[in-house]
Amino acid sequence: MLKKIFLNQSKTITSAAIIIGATSLLSRILGIFRDRVLASEFGASRELDIYYAAFRIPDLVFNLLILGALSAGFIPVFSQYLNQPKKAWRLVNIILNLIFIFLVLLSGLLFFLAPWLTKIITPGFDQSSLDVTTNLSRIMFFSPILLGLAGVFAGVLQSFKRFFLFSIAPILYNLGIIIGAIFLTDFFGIYGLAWGVVFGSLLHLAVQVFASWLLGYHYQWILDFTDKGVLQIIKMMVPRTLALMVGQINLLVITMIGSTLAVGSIAVFNLANNIQSFPLGLFGVSFAIAVFPSLSQQVKKKKDFVEILSLAIRQILFFILPASALLIVLRAQVVRVILGAGKFDWEDTVITLETLSFFAISLFAQSLILVLVRAFYAKLDSKTPFYLGLISAFANLIFAFTLTPNFGVSGLAIAFSLASILNLVLLILALHFQLGRLDGGRIAISTIKILISTFMLAIVAQAIKYPMEKYFGLNTFIGISLQTGAAALGGLLIYFMVAFFLQSEELKMFIDALKNKLSAKPVVTKEIIEEEKLS
C-alpha cells in the first residue's frame, strides 16, 4: 500500500514535471514564507547579511561535492544497472560510504578553517560580525553531510522515475528552516537559524531513505575504489565539480562585492534571487529533473534524444516566459506581498524590486541551461559544460565589477543575467555541433506563439494592475494581494486563451498530461502515447 501511494512511477516527462512542479510549488511557497519570516524578523540588516554569508561556505561544500558527483554522473551510470538490482544497490552503498567519509573529513577541516574563510568572503564585516558568521558556519557544516547522503538517495529515486517523495524532501527542508526561524531563535538568537538548517537537512535525508527502502534498498558497509561504476562517476564528477567550483567562487566574489556596498546589499541580492528562483524551480528545475532519466536512457538513439530535448525546451519556454513577464509587471506587488512586513521598509522594497526585475530578464536562459547541461551529462560529457561555464563565469565577474559602481546591488543581478544568456548561447552552439540538429524549426514556431501570448498577458496584467494600484496602493497586505492575484489571473487567462487560439502544441500536451494525472481512469491521447514512447 505504501509503495502504491508513495512510489507511483511517472510514465511521461510532462506527468513527472507536473508532480515535481506541484510539490515544488508548495516548497517554494514555504520558501517565500521562510523569507517573509526572516525579512520581518531582521529586515535588510547586518544580521541577515551574516546569516546568508555564513550559509555560503557550507552551501559551497554541498554544491561542489554532491551536485558535482550526482547530477553529472550518478544517474546516467546508475541507470545502466536498473536491470541488475544487486549491482545497483552495491553501487549505491559504495557511493554512500565514500561520500560520508569524505564529507565528514572535509567539514571537520573547514570547521577549524572557518575564521580565516569568513574573513576572505566578507572583507567588509567588522570583527563582531565575523565572529558570529564563523560560529553560524560551524553549526551549518552538519548540513552538507546530511544533504550529501540525501543526494545519493535522490539520484536513486530519479533513476527509478519515482518523483513524489523525492519532491517532498525540499518541503521538509524548508519546514526545518522555518521552525528554526520561528521557534529556535527565541532560545538561541540568530544561531537558531543555523540549527533550523541542520534540522531541515535531517528531514530531507530521512524521507528519501524511507522511499529508497521501499524500493528494496538495504545498507551495507562496502568500499571498493576499483568498481567500474564508481570510476565512471568519478570521471564525470571531476569536470562537473570544477564547473560548480567556478560557479560557487562567483557567488563568493558576489558576496565579497556585496559586503563592500550599502548595508543590506547581500540580503537584497539573496532575497531577490530567492523570489526569481520560485518560477525557476517550478518550471526549469522540474522539467530538467523529469527529463534527465529519459535522456540518459535514450542517449544512443539520436533521433529520440533530440525529440526529448526539444519537448523539454518547448515546455519550459511555455511556462517560464509568461512567469517572467508577470514577475516584471508585478515586481513591486510581488516584493511587498512576500517581504513587506516588520522591518522590511519601502526603501528595502524599491532596491529589491529593481534587483528582481534584472534577474527576471534571464529566467528563460537559466531554465534552459538546466536542461541543456543535463543533455551533455546524459552523453557522459561533463567537460563541455565546464569549459563553457568557465567562460560565462569570468564574464559574470567582469560585468559585476563594471556595473556595481553605477548600479549598486542591481548591477550584480544585471551581470548574472548577461552571463546566463551568454552561457545559454554557448551551450546551444556546442550541442548543435555535437548533434547536428536540435529541432530548431519546431522550437522557433512554438517560441513565436509563446511570445505572442506572453505579450498579450503583459498588456492585460498591466491594464488590471494600474487602476487597482491607484485605488488600493501598496500599503496593505490585502490590497497588494488583491492587485497581484487579479492581474496575474487576468493575464494568465488571456495567455491560455491566445495560446489555445494559436493551437499551441505545448498547451495541448500539458492539458492531456494533467487529465491523465487527475482522472481515475488514464486518459490516453496521441500526444501522451508519443511522449511515453520517448520517455
N, C-alpha and C positions, 0 to 999 in steps of 0.2 A: 504493500500500500504506500509506504514511504517513497519507494522508488518511483511509483507511478506519479505521485504528487510532485516530488522534488526533482526527478531526473528524466522528465519528458524530453525526448530528443527533438531538436528543431530540424525540420525537413528541408527548409529553403533558407536562403540568405536573408530574404526580407522578413520571414517569420522570426528568425533568430534576432534580427535587428529590432523587431518590434518588442520582443522580450527584454533585450538589453536596454533598448530605449526607454521602455516603461519603467523599469527598475532604476535606470539612470536618472529619469525624471524625478523620482522620489528621492534618490540620493542627492541630486542637485538642489532640490527644494530644501532638504535638510542642510546642505552646504550653505545655501543662502541664509537659512535661519541661523546657522552657526556664525556666519559673518555678521549678521544683524546683531546677534548677542555680543560678539566681540566689539563691533562698532559702538553699540550702545554702552557697553561697559567701559571701553577705553578711548573711543573716538580715534581720529587720526593722530595718535600720540606717540611719544617716545616708547611707552610700554609696548604698544602694538608693533612698533618698529623692531623692538628687541625680540619679541616672540617670533616674528617672521624671519628675522636674521638668524635666530637660534635654530629654527627649523631647517635652515638651508643646508647645514653640514650633514645631519642625519639623512635628509632627503637626497643629498648627493650620493651617499653610500648606497641607498636603495636603488636609485636610478641607474647608477653605473653598473652595479654588480647583478642585480636581479633582472631589471628590464633588459640589460645588455645580454645576459645569458639566455633568458627565457623567451622574450619576444622575438629574438632573431633566430635562435637555434632549437629550443626545446620542442616547440610544436611541430615544425617540419620533420625533425628526427623522430620524435615520439609517435607521430602519425604513421611512420613506417612499421611500427611494432603493434599496431592495434589488433592485428590478427594473431599475435603471439603474446597472450596475457602474461606468462611467466617472465619473458624478456622485458615486456613493457614495465611491469611493476619493479623488476630488478633495477632497470634504468632509473626509475623514479627514486628508489631508495638510495642509490649511489649519489645522485644529484642532490638529494635532500641532505645527506650526511656531509658531502663536500661543502655545500653552501653554509650549513650550520657551523662547521668548524671554522671556515674562512671568515664568516661574518662576526663570530664571537671574538676571534683574534683581532680582526680589523677594528671592531667597535671598541675593544679594550685599549688598543693603541691610540685611537683617536680620543678616547676619554682623557688620557694623560696629555695629549697634544692640544686639547680644546682651548686653553688660554691663548696659545700662540695663533691658532687658526682663527679664533674670533677677532684678534687684532688685525689679521690680514683682510677679512671680509667686511669689517666695519671700521675703517680708519677714522670715520667722523664721530665715533662714540667716545664719551668720556669714560674714565676708569670705572665708575659705578655701573654704568650701562654695560660695559664689557664684562664685569664680574657676573651680573645677572644673566647675560647672554650665554656665558660659559656654563653656568650651572644648569640653565634650561637645556642646552645642547647635550650635556652629560646625561640628563634624565631621558631625553628622547633618543639616545643611542640604543635603547632597548627595542625601539620601533623597527629599525631596518632588519634586525634579526628575525622578529616575528613576521614582518611583511615578506621577508625573503623566503621563509618556509611556505608562507601562503602563496607566493608566486609560483612555486612548483605545482601545487595542487590546482591553481588557476589554469596553468597550462594543460593539466590533465583534463579538467572539465571542458575546456575549449576544444581540445582534440576530439573528445567524445561528443561534441556538439550538445553538451548539457549546460545550458547557459543560465538557468534560473537561479540556483544557489550561488553560482559564480557572480551573478549580478547583484545578489543580496549583500555580498560581503562589503562593498563600499558604503552601503546604507548603514551597516553596523559600525563601520569605521567612523563615519560622521556622528553617529549617536554617541560613541565613546568620547569624541572631542566635545560635543555639546554638553554631555554630563560633566566633563571637566570644567567647562566654561561656566556652567550654571551652579554646580554644587561644590566642586573641589576648590574653586578659587576662594570660597568663603573660609576654607580651612588653611589652604596653602598659598593664598595670594596668586600671583602670576604663575607660580610653579604648578598650580592646579591644572593649567592649560597643558603643560608638558605631560603630566600624568594622565590626562584625558587622551592624549595622542597614543600613549602606551596602551591604555585600556582599549581604545578603538582598534589598535593593531592586533591585540589578542582576540577580539571578537572576529575580526577579518580572517584570521587564521582558523579559528575554531569551526566556522560554518563550512569552510572548504575542505577541512579534514573530514568532517562528517559526510559531506557529499561524496568524497573520494572513497570513503569506507563503504558507502552504499554501492559503489561501483565494483567493489571487490578488493580494494587496497588493504594491505596489512604491512605494518612497519617491520623492517629488518635492518640490522646493522651490517651494511656492506660497503666496503671501499675497494674500488677497482679502477685504477688510473689508466688501465690499458683497454677498457671496454670501448668497442668501436663507436657506440652511440655517444658516449661521454666525450670521446675525442672529436667527433663531429660537432658537438655542441660547443666545445671549447674553441674549435677552429672558427665557428661562426661568431662566437662571443667576442673575440679579440677586437676585430674592427668595429663591431657594434658598440662595445664598451668604450672604445676610443671616440666614437662619434658622440655618444652620450656624455663623455667626459668634456668634449668641446662644448656641448650644449650647456652642461652644468657650470663650466667655467664662465660661459657667457652670463648665466644667471648670477654667479658670484660677482662678476665685474659690474653687472647692473646694480646689484646690491651695494657695491662699493661706491659707484657713481651716485646712487640714490642717497647714501649716507652723507654725501657732501652737499646735497641740495637742501631745500627747505625742510624743516621738521615735518615728519609725516609722509614724506615722499615715497619711502619704501612701502608704507602701509597703503597709500593710494594706488601704487603700481600693482600690488598684490590683490587688493580689493577689486580693482577694475579687471584685472586678469581673471580673477575667480568668477566674475559676472559673465565675461565673454566665454569662459570655459563651460558655462551652462549649455548653450547650443552646441558647442564643440563636442562635449561629451555625449550629449543627447543624440546627435546625428553622426558626426565624424567618427568618434570612437566606437559607437555602436555598430556601424556598418563595417568599420575596419576590423573589429574583433570578429564579427559574424562571417566576414568573407575570408579571413585568413586560413581556417582549416580547409575550405573548398579550394582555395588557390594552391595550397600545399598538396592536395590530393590530385589536382588536375595539371600539375606543372609540366608533365611530359606530353600533354595534349595541348598544343599551342593554340588551336582554334578555340577550344573550350576555355582555356586560361584567359584569353583576350576577352571572350564573351562575359566571363565572370567579372573581370576587372572593369569592363565597360558598364555592366549593370551597376556595380557598386559606385562608380564615379557619377553616373546619371542620377541614381537615387540620392546620393549625398547632396549634389547640387540642387535637387528638387526641394530639399528641406533646408539646407544651410543658407541659400541666397535670400529667401523671404525672412528667415530668422535674423540675418544680418541687417536687412532693411528695417525691420521692426526695432532692432536694438539701436540703430542710428536715429530713427524718427522719434522714438520714445526714450531716448537716453536719460533725460532729466527725470522723467517719471520713474523709470526703472531703478535708477540710483536712489531716489528718495524712498521708494517702496521698500527696497531691500536694506538700505543702510541708514535711512533718515530717522534716527532715533537717538535719544540721550545726548551724548557729547558730539555726535557727528552733525556739525552745523552746515549752514548754507555754503560757506566758503569751501569746506571739505567736499560738498556735493558738486560744486562747479568744477573743481580740479579733477574729481573722479570721473565725471561725465565726459569731460574733454578727453581724458586718457582713454576711457572706454570706447568712444567713437573712433579713435585711431586704431584700436585693437580690432574693432568690428570690420574694418575695411578688408582685413586679410583672413577673415574666418573661412572663406572658401578655400584659400590656399592651405591654411593649417589643417583643414579637414581632409583635403585630397592628398596631402603629404602622408598622412597616416596610412592610407590605402596603398599608395604607390610604393612607399618604403616596404610594406609587407609583401608586395609583389616581388621585390628583389629578394627578400628573405625566403619566400617560398621557392625561389630558384637557387637557394643556398648561396646567395651573393649578398654579403653584408659589407663588402669593400666599397662598392659604388656609392651607396647612400652615405658612407662615411666621408669619402672624398668630397662629394657634393655638399654635404652638411658642413664640412670644414670651411669651404669657400663661403657659404652663406653665413656661418658664424663670424668669420672675420669681417664680412660686410656689415653684419649687425653691430659689431663693436665700432667700426668706423662711423657708421650712421649715428650711433648713440653719442659718441664723443663730439661729433659735429653738430648735432641737433639740440642737445640738452642746454647749451649756453643760452639759446634763444627761446626754447620751448619748455624748459624745465622737465618735470616728470613726464609730460606728454611726449617729449622728444624720445624717451625710451620706448614708448608704445609705437611711435612712427617708425623708429628704427627696426623694431621687432617685425612690424607688418611688411616693410620693404624687404627685409631679409627672408621672410617666409615666402613672399611672392617669387623672389629670386630662386629660392630652393625648389619651389614647385616647377618652375620653368626648366631648371636643370634636370630634375628627375624625369620630367616628360620627355625631354630630348634624349636622355640616356636610355630610357625604357623603349622609346621608338627605335633607337639604334639597335637594341638587342632583339626586339620582337618583329620589327619591320612594319607593323601596323598596330594601331590602338583603337580601331573602330571610330576614328575621328569624325567621319561624316555623321554617324548616328549621334555621337555625343554633341556635335555642333548644333544639329537640329533641335535636340532636346534642350540645350542651353538657351537657344534663342526663344523658345516657348517659355522657358522658366523666367528669363529676363523680362519678357513682355508681361507676364503675370505678376512678377515682383514689382515692376514699375507701377502697375495699377494698384497693387497693395499699398505702396508707399504714398500714393496720392490720396487714397481713401483714408488711410490711418492718420495722415496729416490733417485732412479735412475734418475728421471727427475729433482729433485731439485739440485743435486750435480753439474752437469755441468753448469746449469743456474746460480747457486750461484757464481761459479768461473768467469763467464762472466759478470754478472750484478752487483755482490757484494751486500752489504746491506746498501748502502748509499743513494739511490734514491727511492722515493716512487713508481714511475712507475716500476722500476726494481724489487723491492721487491714484488709488487703486481703481476707482471707477473710470478715470480717464484712461489708464493703462489697459484695463480689461475691455472697455468699449472700443478703443482704437485698434487694439490687437485683433479682437474678434471680427470687427468690420473689415479690417484689412485682409485677414485670412479668408473670410467668406468670399470676398472678391477674388482673391488669389486662386482659390479652388474652382470658382465659377469660370474664370478665364482659362485656367488650365484644362478644365473639362471641355470648354468650347473649342480649345485648340487641340483637343484629343491627345492630351499628354499620356504617353505610354507609362511614365513613372507613376502618375496618379492612379491609373487603372491597376497596375501591379500592386500598389500599396493597398488599395481598397480590397482587391481579391485576397491578398495575404491576410488582411485584417479580418475579413469574413471567415476565412479558413480557421483563424485562431479563436474567434468568438463563438462560432457555431458549434453545436454539439456534434453534428454530422459534417465532416470536412467538405468544403466547397471546392470542387476541382475544376479549374479553368485551364485553358490552353497556356496562359502565361505561367501559372503555377507549375504545370507539368514541365514546361521548358526550363523553368528555373530549378526545379528539383533535379532534372537531368544533369544540369550543370553543377549543382551542389554536391 
